[in-house]
């Protein structure tokens, strides 16, 4: 869907929520580019602009603005490389390899672009509901902290991780040279697969815990015996074992394969889908919106697990919505996942603090009726269940919208039904299938997926963006909207620059050493991307200096650089992030809202 329209279930094509608005764009090119493209897809008409803000101007002359900055004025964070270094992204991404590594994709800038579009959409929704704010301010360094909020909360918790943080992890390699990812969400599937591969029973037992927790720790020190087991089997044998045991495997696809697939397959690359409901309702009733809480008074019903849907709802909560989680009987088992603060998982709190919860057994017809009753009074219903599960349970968009025509029904999926041969729709499988690993690493590193949950986080942000677009449509039309976002769309965002380089006949990967931190006497430092070449003659001298002295020496030579954060527990006291972090009522570290409205 790239034509500036969205689907409606009964009346054909209608205008998008920003149709008729002009968009003047100015600010840091990376974040701004993503925001401009997404706002264009929602109907805005980009025109040349100046100044330092994105400005939406309606037909009546009313405006909404968003300003974007890298970080505090005069600080060391000035571009993608330095924000990755300071906020801990290089540290988390590098855990698999044992030392900090820069992401070769502009991850923080891309995330900021999405949240910039969200800030503008929220401003327009708030205005429609009586709020007075006209401007949303966003800083890239704050958004970067949000992308590692789970890892940060865990590092500052009261106790230790459930499994050691040590180098290692998938992918695995077969005897015929195929590298692949494996996914098994149940220990029995994991065990059956490795027994079929003739792996030692002791190795599969020791491997399960680090494999299971890799989503939490960004590393997986799996026993060598498991890697050796796949090295003795062909790819055909591995696939046969997976099929026989119910595990899922996906070979690592290249960017070249992905480019060819997108050229020939006609895949829809829009980051979300919006479908308008047929019935109407009265919009904007009983609004309690305020300047800094444009969604105040709205209720979001969230049936989400892990990261993608809970993060989408968390962002809506930061915008003022009341979030009610649907949890199984006994509560979400991830509440107790170590490490903890006041006996509650610090990692769970990072995405779920401040939410109410209702325990519902979705397998029970009585409890499903209760859920339908809750949805009848909600503004948004959000889930990330497996494909087809909502329909199987009778909790699909058609059913819930029949009782609540104004409902925004949101599905944050893995693949959005866009690839016919897709494996399980989890972060690392989507990375493997779409070439993200090759795009995220420079040419001298193995083209393997990152064990940082790049797509879960970005996919959750796309979910929030789609919901806000749906809410704005509802304010304008009085109709409910069905929205869907996906991990695939997140992958497409990250790989788009590399795929464009392929189309231009260039190497899709960044050059060797790209965003590779430099060692100092007591740690690491990262130069700004534009100064990476200039810093090379100083590299030997920097090894003998502390990071603080090395940064000062480089700045004296006109070279921008910053220290690489290698201990996330130090971030709450880091002057580079003054005011960005606090603590919640459980004592867990909390990242503040990425938006400031005025």
C-alpha positions in Angstrom: 0.0 0.0 0.0 1.9 3.0 -1.2 -0.7 5.0 -3.0 -1.8 7.3 -0.1 -5.0 5.4 0.7 -6.1 2.8 3.1 -8.6 -0.1 2.8 -12.1 0.1 4.1 -14.3 -2.9 4.5 -17.4 -1.5 2.8 -16.9 1.6 0.8 -13.7 1.2 -1.2 -10.9 3.8 -0.9 -10.9 6.7 1.4 -8.4 9.4 2.3 -5.7 8.8 4.9 -5.7 10.7 8.2 -3.1 13.2 7.0 -4.6 13.8 3.5 -4.6 17.5 2.7 -1.8 18.3 5.1 1.6 19.8 4.0 4.7 18.5 5.7 7.7 20.8 6.0 10.7 18.8 7.1 13.9 19.9 8.8 16.2 18.3 11.4 18.8 15.5 11.6 18.6 13.7 8.2 18.5 10.1 9.6 15.5 10.3 12.0 13.7 12.8 9.8 13.8 10.6 6.7 11.9 7.8 8.4 9.4 10.2 9.9 8.8 11.9 6.6 8.2 8.7 4.7 5.8 7.3 7.3 3.8 10.6 7.4 3.7 10.6 3.6 2.3 7.1 3.6 -0.4 8.5 5.9 -1.3 11.1 3.4 0.9 14.2 4.2 2.4 16.0 1.2 6.1 16.7 1.8 7.4 20.1 0.7 10.7 21.9 1.1 11.2 23.3 4.5 13.8 25.1 6.7 14.3 25.6 10.4 14.8 22.7 12.8 11.3 21.1 13.0 8.9 18.9 11.1 5.7 20.9 10.7 2.3 19.6 9.6 0.1 22.3 8.3 -3.6 21.6 7.7 -5.9 23.2 5.1 -7.1 25.6 7.9 -3.6 26.7 8.6 -3.4 25.0 12.0 0.0 23.4 12.6 1.6 20.6 14.6 5.4 20.4 15.0 8.1 17.9 16.1 11.7 18.8 16.9 14.4 16.2 16.8 17.9 16.5 18.4 20.6 13.9 19.0 20.9 14.8 22.7 21.7 17.5 25.2 23.2 20.6 23.7 27.0 20.5 23.9 27.0 16.8 24.8 29.1 14.1 23.3 26.2 12.4 21.6 26.1 13.9 18.1 25.2 11.1 15.6 24.3 7.4 15.2 27.7 6.0 16.2 28.0 8.1 19.4 24.4 7.5 20.5 24.9 3.7 20.1 28.0 3.9 22.1 26.7 6.1 24.9 23.3 4.4 25.4 24.7 0.9 25.5 23.5 -0.5 22.2 27.1 -1.3 21.2 27.5 -3.2 24.5 24.3 -5.2 24.1 24.8 -6.0 20.4 28.4 -7.0 21.2 27.6 -9.5 24.0 27.5 -12.4 21.5 31.0 -11.5 20.4 32.5 -10.6 23.7 33.3 -6.9 23.0 31.2 -3.9 22.0 30.2 -3.7 18.4 28.4 -1.0 16.5 25.3 -1.8 14.6 25.9 -1.1 10.9 22.3 0.0 10.5 21.0 3.3 11.8 18.9 1.7 14.4 18.5 4.6 16.9 17.8 7.0 14.1 15.2 4.7 12.6 13.5 4.2 16.0 13.5 7.9 16.5 11.9 8.6 13.2 9.0 6.3 14.1 8.6 8.0 17.5 8.7 11.4 15.8 5.8 10.4 13.6 4.0 9.1 16.7 4.6 12.4 18.5 2.9 14.3 15.6 0.0 11.9 15.5 -0.5 12.1 19.3 -0.4 15.9 19.1 -3.2 15.8 16.5 -5.2 13.3 18.5 -4.8 15.4 21.6 -5.9 18.6 19.8 -9.0 16.8 18.5 -9.8 15.9 22.1 -9.3 19.4 23.5 -5.6 19.4 24.5 -3.5 22.5 23.8 -0.1 21.1 22.8 1.2 22.0 19.4 4.8 20.6 19.5 6.5 17.3 20.4 10.2 17.3 21.2 12.2 14.1 20.8 15.8 13.3 21.5 17.6 10.4 19.8 19.6 9.5 22.9 16.4 9.1 24.9 14.9 6.9 22.3 18.1 4.8 22.2 17.7 4.2 26.0 14.2 3.0 25.4 15.5 0.4 22.9 17.7 -1.2 25.6 15.3 -0.6 28.5 14.9 -4.3 29.3 18.6 -4.9 29.4 19.2 -1.7 31.4 16.5 -2.7 34.0 18.0 -6.1 34.4 21.5 -4.7 34.9 20.3 -2.5 37.7 18.2 -5.1 39.4 18.6 -6.5 42.9 19.8 -10.0 42.0 21.7 -11.7 39.1 20.6 -13.0 35.7 19.2 -16.5 35.5 22.0 -17.5 33.1 25.6 -16.1 32.8 26.2 -13.4 30.3 29.1 -14.8 28.2 29.9 -14.8 24.5 28.3 -17.3 22.2 25.2 -18.1 20.4 23.6 -19.2 17.1 23.6 -19.5 14.2 24.6 -23.1 13.6 26.4 -24.4 10.5 25.8 -27.7 8.6 28.3 -30.0 7.0 27.5 -28.5 3.6 28.1 -24.9 4.9 24.6 -23.7 5.5 24.2 -21.4 8.4 20.8 -21.5 10.1 18.8 -20.4 13.1 16.6 -22.8 15.1 13.5 -21.9 17.1 11.9 -24.0 19.8 9.6 -22.4 22.3 9.2 -25.5 24.3 11.9 -27.6 26.0 10.5 -30.8 24.7 10.8 -29.6 21.1 14.3 -28.5 21.8 15.2 -31.9 23.3 13.6 -33.9 20.5 15.4 -31.9 17.8 18.8 -32.3 19.3 18.3 -36.0 20.0 17.4 -36.4 16.4 20.7 -34.7 15.6 22.5 -37.3 17.8 23.7 -34.5 20.1 24.8 -35.6 23.6 22.0 -35.4 26.1 24.1 -33.5 28.6 24.8 -30.8 26.0 21.2 -30.3 25.0 20.3 -30.0 28.7 23.0 -27.4 29.3 22.1 -25.6 26.1 18.4 -25.1 26.8 18.7 -22.4 29.5 21.0 -20.0 27.6 19.1 -20.6 24.4 15.8 -19.9 26.2 17.1 -16.7 27.8 18.9 -15.3 24.7 16.0 -12.9 24.1 16.7 -11.5 27.6 20.5 -11.5 27.7 21.5 -10.9 24.0 23.9 -13.9 24.2 23.7 -17.7 24.3 26.8 -19.6 25.4 25.6 -22.9 24.0 27.8 -26.0 24.4 30.2 -26.7 21.5 28.7 -30.2 21.2 25.5 -28.7 19.8 27.4 -26.8 17.1 29.5 -29.9 16.4 26.3 -32.0 16.0 25.0 -29.7 13.2 28.4 -29.7 11.6 28.1 -33.5 11.0 24.7 -33.1 9.3 23.7 -31.7 5.9 21.1 -29.0 5.6 18.6 -31.6 4.2 19.1 -33.7 7.3 18.7 -30.7 9.6 15.4 -29.8 7.9 14.2 -33.4 8.1 15.0 -33.5 11.9 13.1 -30.2 12.4 10.1 -31.4 10.5 10.0 -34.7 12.4 10.2 -33.0 15.8 8.2 -29.8 15.4 11.2 -27.5 15.8 11.6 -24.7 13.3 14.8 -23.9 11.3 15.6 -21.1 8.9 18.8 -20.7 6.9 20.4 -17.3 6.8 19.2 -15.5 3.6 21.5 -13.0 2.0 20.6 -9.4 1.1 21.0 -10.3 -2.5 18.4 -13.0 -2.2 16.1 -10.6 -0.4 16.5 -7.9 -3.1 15.7 -10.4 -5.8 12.7 -11.6 -3.9 11.3 -8.1 -3.4 11.9 -7.2 -7.1 10.1 -10.3 -8.4 7.5 -11.0 -5.7 5.6 -7.7 -5.6 5.7 -7.7 -1.8 3.8 -5.0 0.0 6.4 -3.1 2.0 4.1 -0.6 3.8 5.1 -0.6 7.5 1.5 -1.3 8.6 -2.0 -1.9 7.3 -5.1 0.0 8.3 -8.6 -1.1 7.4 -11.6 1.1 8.2 -14.7 -0.4 9.8 -18.1 0.0 8.3 -20.1 1.2 11.3 -19.9 4.5 13.0 -19.8 5.9 16.5 -19.5 9.3 18.2 -15.8 10.3 18.6 -14.2 12.4 21.2 -16.8 11.9 24.0 -15.7 12.6 27.6 -12.1 13.6 26.7 -9.7 14.1 29.6 -6.7 14.7 27.3 -4.0 17.1 28.5 -1.0 18.7 26.8 1.4 16.0 28.0 -1.1 13.1 28.0 -3.0 13.3 24.7 -4.5 9.8 25.2 -5.7 10.3 28.8 -9.1 8.7 29.3 -8.6 6.1 26.6 -8.4 2.4 27.6 -6.1 -0.1 25.8 -6.8 -3.8 26.4 -3.5 -5.7 25.8 -3.2 -9.4 25.3 0.5 -9.5 24.6 3.5 -11.6 25.5 7.3 -11.0 25.5 8.3 -7.7 23.8 6.4 -6.6 20.7 2.8 -6.0 21.9 3.8 -5.1 25.5 6.1 -2.4 24.2 3.4 -1.0 21.9 1.0 -0.7 24.8 3.7 0.7 27.1 4.3 3.6 24.7 0.5 4.2 24.6 0.6 4.3 28.3 3.4 6.9 28.3 1.0 9.0 26.1 -1.6 8.8 28.8 -3.8 5.8 28.0 -4.9 3.4 30.7 -3.5 -0.1 29.9 -5.2 -3.3 31.0 -3.2 -6.5 30.5 -5.0 -9.8 29.8 -3.0 -12.4 31.7 -3.5 -16.1 32.2 -4.8 -17.6 35.4 -2.1 -17.1 38.0 -0.7 -14.1 36.2 2.0 -13.6 33.6 4.7 -16.2 34.4 7.3 -13.7 33.2 6.6 -11.5 36.2 8.9 -13.7 38.2 11.7 -13.9 35.6 15.0 -13.0 37.2 16.7 -10.6 37.8 14.1 -8.9 40.0 13.3 -5.7 41.9 11.0 -6.2 45.0 10.5 -9.8 43.8 9.1 -8.7 40.4 11.1 -9.1 37.2 13.0 -6.0 36.4 12.8 -6.8 32.7 9.1 -7.3 32.9 8.6 -4.0 34.7 10.5 -2.2 31.9 7.6 -2.9 29.5 4.7 -3.4 31.9 5.0 -1.0 34.9 1.8 1.0 35.6 -0.5 -1.4 33.8 -3.6 -2.9 35.4 -4.2 -6.6 34.8 -7.1 -9.0 34.5 -6.7 -12.8 34.7 -8.6 -14.5 31.9 -8.4 -18.1 30.6 -8.9 -17.6 26.9 -9.5 -21.4 26.6 -12.7 -20.9 28.6 -15.8 -19.8 26.8 -17.0 -18.1 30.0 -13.7 -16.1 30.2 -13.7 -15.3 26.5 -17.2 -13.8 27.0 -15.7 -11.6 29.8 -12.9 -10.5 27.5 -15.5 -9.6 24.8 -17.3 -7.5 27.5 -14.1 -5.7 28.4 -13.3 -5.0 24.7 -16.8 -3.6 24.3 -15.8 -0.7 26.6 -12.2 -0.3 25.4 -10.7 2.1 22.8 -8.0 -0.4 21.6 -7.7 -4.1 21.7 -4.1 -5.2 21.0 -2.6 -8.7 20.7 0.3 -10.6 19.3 -1.1 -14.2 19.3 0.0 -16.7 16.7 -1.6 -16.4 13.2 -5.2 -17.7 13.2 -5.5 -17.9 17.0 -7.8 -14.9 17.4 -10.2 -16.4 14.7 -10.0 -19.8 16.4 -11.0 -18.3 19.7 -13.7 -16.1 18.3 -11.7 -12.9 19.3 -11.1 -11.6 15.8 -11.7 -8.1 14.6 -15.1 -8.8 13.2 -16.4 -10.3 16.4 -15.1 -7.7 18.8 -16.0 -4.8 16.5 -19.6 -6.0 16.2 -20.0 -5.1 19.9 -17.8 -2.0 19.7 -17.8 -0.4 16.3 -15.4 2.3 17.4 -12.7 -0.2 18.5 -9.2 0.0 17.2 -8.3 -3.7 16.7 -4.5 -4.0 16.6 -2.5 -7.1 15.7 1.3 -7.0 16.0 2.4 -10.0 14.0 5.5 -11.7 12.8 5.0 -11.7 9.0 1.6 -10.0 8.3 0.9 -12.9 6.0 3.3 -11.5 3.3 5.7 -14.4 2.8 4.2 -17.8 1.9 7.2 -19.8 3.1 7.9 -17.9 6.3 9.2 -19.7 9.4 8.0 -19.0 12.9 7.5 -15.2 13.3 10.0 -14.6 16.1 12.7 -11.9 16.1 15.8 -14.0 15.3 13.9 -16.1 12.7 12.7 -12.9 10.9 16.3 -11.6 11.0 17.6 -14.8 9.5 15.0 -14.8 6.7 15.4 -11.2 5.7 19.1 -10.6 5.7 19.1 -8.3 8.8 22.3 -9.9 10.1 24.2 -9.0 6.9 22.9 -5.4 7.0 23.6 -5.0 10.7 27.3 -6.0 10.5 30.2 -4.6 8.5 32.0 -6.6 5.8 34.6 -8.0 8.1 32.1 -9.6 10.6 30.1 -12.8 10.0 26.7 -11.9 8.5 24.7 -13.3 11.4 21.7 -12.0 13.3 22.1 -9.8 16.3 21.0 -11.3 19.6 19.7 -7.9 20.6 16.0 -8.0 20.0 16.2 -5.4 17.2 12.9 -6.4 15.5 10.8 -7.0 18.6 11.5 -3.5 19.7 11.2 -1.8 16.3 8.1 -3.9 15.6 6.5 -2.8 18.9 7.1 0.8 17.9 5.5 0.3 14.5 2.5 -1.2 16.4 2.1 2.0 18.4 2.4 4.1 15.3 -0.3 2.1 13.5 -2.6 2.4 16.6 -2.1 6.1 16.7 -2.9 6.4 13.0 -6.1 4.4 13.7 -7.1 6.6 16.6 -6.6 9.7 14.5 -8.8 8.2 11.8 -11.5 7.4 14.4 -11.4 11.0 15.7 -11.9 12.2 12.1 -14.5 9.7 11.0 -16.1 8.2 14.1 -15.3 4.7 12.8 -13.2 1.9 14.3 -10.1 0.7 12.5 -8.3 -2.6 12.2 -4.5 -2.2 12.1 -1.6 -4.6 11.7 2.1 -4.2 12.0 4.8 -6.8 11.9 8.4 -7.8 12.5 8.8 -8.2 8.8 8.0 -4.5 8.4 10.7 -3.7 11.0 13.2 -5.8 9.1 12.3 -4.0 5.9 13.0 -0.7 7.5 16.5 -1.8 8.7 17.5 -3.4 5.4 16.1 -0.8 3.1 19.3 1.3 2.7 21.4 -1.9 2.0 18.8 -3.1 -0.6 18.9 0.3 -2.2 22.7 0.0 -2.5 22.2 -3.3 -4.3 19.8 -1.7 -6.7 22.5 0.9 -7.4 25.1 -1.8 -8.1 27.0 -1.2 -4.9 28.1 -3.5 -2.0 25.2 -3.7 0.3 27.4 -4.0 3.4 29.2 -1.3 5.3 33.0 -1.4 5.0 35.3 -3.4 7.3 35.7 -1.8 10.7 32.6 0.3 10.3 31.5 1.6 13.8 34.1 -0.6 15.5 35.0 1.0 18.9 38.6 1.8 19.6 40.3 0.4 22.8 41.5 2.8 25.5 43.4 1.9 28.7 40.2 1.4 30.7 37.5 0.8 28.1 36.4 1.7 24.6 35.5 4.9 22.7 33.6 5.5 19.6 34.2 8.4 17.1 31.4 10.0 15.2 30.9 8.4 11.8 32.1 11.4 10.0 35.4 11.4 12.0 36.1 7.7 11.9 38.9 8.2 9.3 40.4 11.2 11.1 40.8 9.2 14.4 42.8 6.4 12.8 46.3 8.1 13.2 45.6 8.5 16.9 44.6 4.9 17.6 47.9 3.7 19.1 48.2 6.7 21.4 44.6 6.2 22.6 45.4 2.8 24.0 47.5 4.3 26.7 44.9 6.9 27.7 41.8 6.5 29.9 38.5 6.9 27.9 37.9 10.3 29.5 41.4 11.6 28.5 41.1 10.0 25.1 37.8 11.7 24.4 39.3 15.0 25.5 42.4 14.6 23.4 40.3 13.8 20.3 38.0 16.8 20.9 41.1 19.0 21.2 41.9 17.8 17.7 38.4 18.6 16.4 37.3 14.9 16.5 33.9 14.1 18.0 33.9 10.9 20.1 32.4 9.5 23.3 33.1 6.7 25.7 31.4 3.3 25.0 29.1 2.2 27.9 30.1 -1.3 28.8 28.3 -1.5 32.1 24.6 -0.7 31.8 24.3 -0.3 35.6 26.4 2.9 35.3 23.9 4.6 33.0 21.6 6.0 35.8 24.6 8.1 37.0 26.0 9.0 33.6 26.0 12.8 33.1 25.3 12.2 29.4 21.8 11.1 30.3 20.9 13.5 33.2 17.2 13.4 33.8 16.5 10.6 31.4 16.3 7.8 34.0 14.5 7.4 37.2 13.1 4.6 39.4 9.6 3.2 39.8 7.8 2.2 43.0 9.5 -1.2 42.9 13.0 0.3 42.8 13.5 -0.6 39.1 15.2 1.7 36.7 12.7 3.4 34.4 13.4 5.2 31.1 11.4 8.5 31.0 9.0 9.3 28.2 10.8 9.9 24.8 8.4 12.8 24.1 8.0 16.2 25.7 4.9 18.1 24.6 4.4 21.8 24.7 
